Amino acid sequence: MRAQVEEVLDQVRPMLQADGGDVELVDVSEEGIVSVRLTGACGSCPMSTMTLKMGIEKTLMEKLPAVKEVVQVR
């Protein structure tokens, strides 16, 4: 499933990079928890939680039903 998550993140990535940020996949658990690290401008942006939940998590859950949650790690 890790490869599938990477593919979806590659679709989201240009949006983040346009604002000077990026996302790095850290882990995908067997329970469907995806751990990511927001980097660049996204790492310190006050809107990063919204980006994580409404952008990255929503897209991953729509495209990959096995994904249950996306969490940010530092």
Backbone bond lengths (Angstrom), bond angles and torsions (degrees), N, CA, C in turn:
res aa  C-N    CA-C-N  psi(-1)  N-CA   C-N-CA  omega(-1)  CA-C   N-CA-C  phi
1 M - - - 1.441 - - 1.530 111.31 -
2 R 1.317 116.79 -23.68 1.466 120.82 -179.79 1.530 111.44 -56.77
3 A 1.328 116.69 -42.76 1.470 120.54 -179.79 1.527 111.09 -63.83
4 Q 1.320 116.74 -38.00 1.471 120.54 178.52 1.526 110.72 -66.54
5 V 1.322 116.93 -39.65 1.461 120.89 178.30 1.529 109.40 -63.78
6 E 1.335 116.56 -43.26 1.469 120.58 178.18 1.526 111.15 -58.83
7 E 1.331 116.84 -40.73 1.468 120.94 179.64 1.525 111.05 -61.56
8 V 1.321 116.98 -43.35 1.461 120.42 179.76 1.533 109.90 -68.83
9 L 1.324 117.17 -40.60 1.469 119.44 177.67 1.524 110.99 -61.40
10 D 1.327 116.78 -34.33 1.465 120.32 177.31 1.530 111.57 -63.60
11 Q 1.329 116.78 -27.01 1.466 120.61 177.11 1.529 111.36 -77.06
12 V 1.322 117.12 -31.54 1.467 122.61 -178.93 1.533 111.17 -83.41
13 R 1.312 115.15 -31.22 1.468 122.39 -172.63 1.539 114.79 -51.51
14 P 1.342 120.96 -43.85 1.477 119.42 -178.68 1.532 113.22 -58.55
15 M 1.327 117.15 -33.97 1.462 121.65 176.83 1.534 110.58 -61.72
16 L 1.326 115.48 -44.68 1.459 120.72 -178.88 1.529 110.86 -69.85
17 Q 1.326 116.17 -42.07 1.454 120.79 -178.48 1.518 111.79 -65.68
18 A 1.316 117.21 -29.23 1.468 120.83 177.94 1.529 111.03 -63.50
19 D 1.332 116.41 -26.04 1.463 121.29 178.65 1.521 112.21 -100.94
20 G 1.324 117.60 10.86 1.465 121.30 177.19 1.514 114.80 86.21
21 G 1.328 117.29 16.33 1.459 120.56 -179.55 1.517 111.67 -121.80
22 D 1.320 115.00 -172.55 1.458 120.92 177.94 1.528 108.10 -165.85
23 V 1.323 115.47 173.03 1.462 121.54 177.55 1.523 107.95 -132.13
24 E 1.319 115.14 139.04 1.465 121.68 179.81 1.525 108.22 -122.05
25 L 1.324 116.57 128.18 1.460 120.82 177.68 1.521 109.16 -76.95
26 V 1.335 116.01 126.04 1.463 121.11 -179.67 1.523 110.51 -100.19
27 D 1.355 116.55 -47.37 1.464 119.55 -175.99 1.522 110.10 -160.43
28 V 1.327 114.82 155.00 1.459 122.28 171.06 1.524 105.98 -130.56
29 S 1.335 116.79 115.15 1.466 119.91 -178.02 1.520 110.42 -83.41
30 E 1.322 115.30 164.66 1.461 121.03 178.26 1.531 111.04 -66.45
31 E 1.341 116.34 -22.11 1.464 121.26 179.80 1.522 112.60 -82.74
32 G 1.332 117.64 -3.21 1.462 120.94 179.13 1.519 114.31 91.16
33 I 1.334 116.73 18.21 1.464 121.53 176.75 1.529 107.60 -92.57
34 V 1.328 115.35 121.47 1.460 121.65 179.94 1.526 108.11 -102.58
35 S 1.327 116.46 123.13 1.464 121.72 177.79 1.522 108.58 -102.89
36 V 1.333 115.74 128.49 1.463 121.30 -179.98 1.525 109.97 -130.39
37 R 1.313 114.68 160.66 1.459 121.81 173.75 1.519 107.18 -121.61
38 L 1.330 116.23 122.68 1.454 120.63 175.24 1.523 107.44 -85.16
39 T 1.327 116.42 132.16 1.456 120.69 -175.55 1.528 110.67 -122.85
40 G 1.318 115.24 172.30 1.458 120.48 179.86 1.510 110.53 63.59
41 A 1.321 116.81 -141.72 1.458 121.86 -178.91 1.527 111.59 -60.97
42 C 1.330 117.85 -29.09 1.475 120.96 -178.81 1.529 111.48 -68.82
43 G 1.315 116.97 -28.51 1.459 120.61 -177.56 1.516 113.31 -66.03
44 S 1.330 117.41 -29.28 1.463 120.55 -176.72 1.528 113.13 -116.24
45 C 1.310 117.31 5.32 1.461 121.50 -177.12 1.522 110.70 -74.32
46 P 1.343 117.74 135.53 1.466 119.42 177.69 1.534 113.33 -65.45
47 M 1.320 117.34 -16.82 1.469 121.59 179.05 1.529 112.38 -94.56
48 S 1.324 117.57 9.66 1.464 120.31 -174.33 1.527 112.93 -61.61
49 T 1.336 118.13 -33.53 1.469 120.06 178.42 1.521 110.21 -64.91
50 M 1.318 116.29 -40.85 1.463 119.82 178.69 1.533 110.03 -66.94
51 T 1.307 116.78 -41.61 1.468 120.87 176.94 1.525 109.97 -59.23
52 L 1.322 115.67 -44.00 1.464 120.90 -178.02 1.525 111.30 -64.34
53 K 1.332 117.34 -49.87 1.464 121.26 -173.64 1.528 113.27 -81.30
54 M 1.321 117.32 -47.20 1.463 120.70 -174.94 1.527 113.24 -85.16
55 G 1.302 117.13 -18.82 1.460 120.21 179.93 1.521 111.87 -105.11
56 I 1.320 115.54 -69.80 1.467 121.14 -173.73 1.530 111.49 -68.04
57 E 1.337 117.55 -52.90 1.469 120.23 -177.61 1.524 111.50 -62.54
58 K 1.320 116.63 -46.05 1.468 120.45 -178.74 1.526 110.86 -59.25
59 T 1.326 117.10 -45.56 1.464 121.01 -179.67 1.520 111.36 -64.33
60 L 1.330 116.64 -45.72 1.467 119.95 179.68 1.525 111.56 -61.42
61 M 1.323 117.28 -43.26 1.470 120.61 -177.76 1.526 111.69 -69.04
62 E 1.325 117.46 -32.87 1.463 120.64 177.16 1.528 111.20 -68.35
63 K 1.312 116.17 -41.49 1.466 120.34 -174.73 1.528 113.57 -88.24
64 L 1.329 116.42 -25.87 1.467 121.49 -178.69 1.532 109.36 -131.49
65 P 1.327 117.93 92.22 1.469 121.12 -177.21 1.532 114.46 -57.41
66 A 1.326 118.18 -19.99 1.468 120.61 179.51 1.526 111.48 -72.34
67 V 1.328 118.05 -17.24 1.464 121.56 178.31 1.529 108.58 -76.89
68 K 1.332 116.28 123.82 1.467 121.93 -177.64 1.525 112.19 -102.27
69 E 1.332 117.40 -29.78 1.454 121.20 -177.06 1.526 109.20 -162.86
70 V 1.333 115.14 151.96 1.459 120.97 173.02 1.521 106.82 -120.65
71 V 1.323 116.10 128.21 1.461 121.54 -179.99 1.508 109.46 -122.02
72 Q 1.337 114.68 150.00 1.451 120.29 179.78 1.521 109.22 -98.71
73 V 1.328 116.13 134.61 1.455 121.78 173.83 1.527 108.11 -115.91
74 R 1.289 116.85 156.93 1.466 120.29 -178.66 1.495 111.41 -106.34
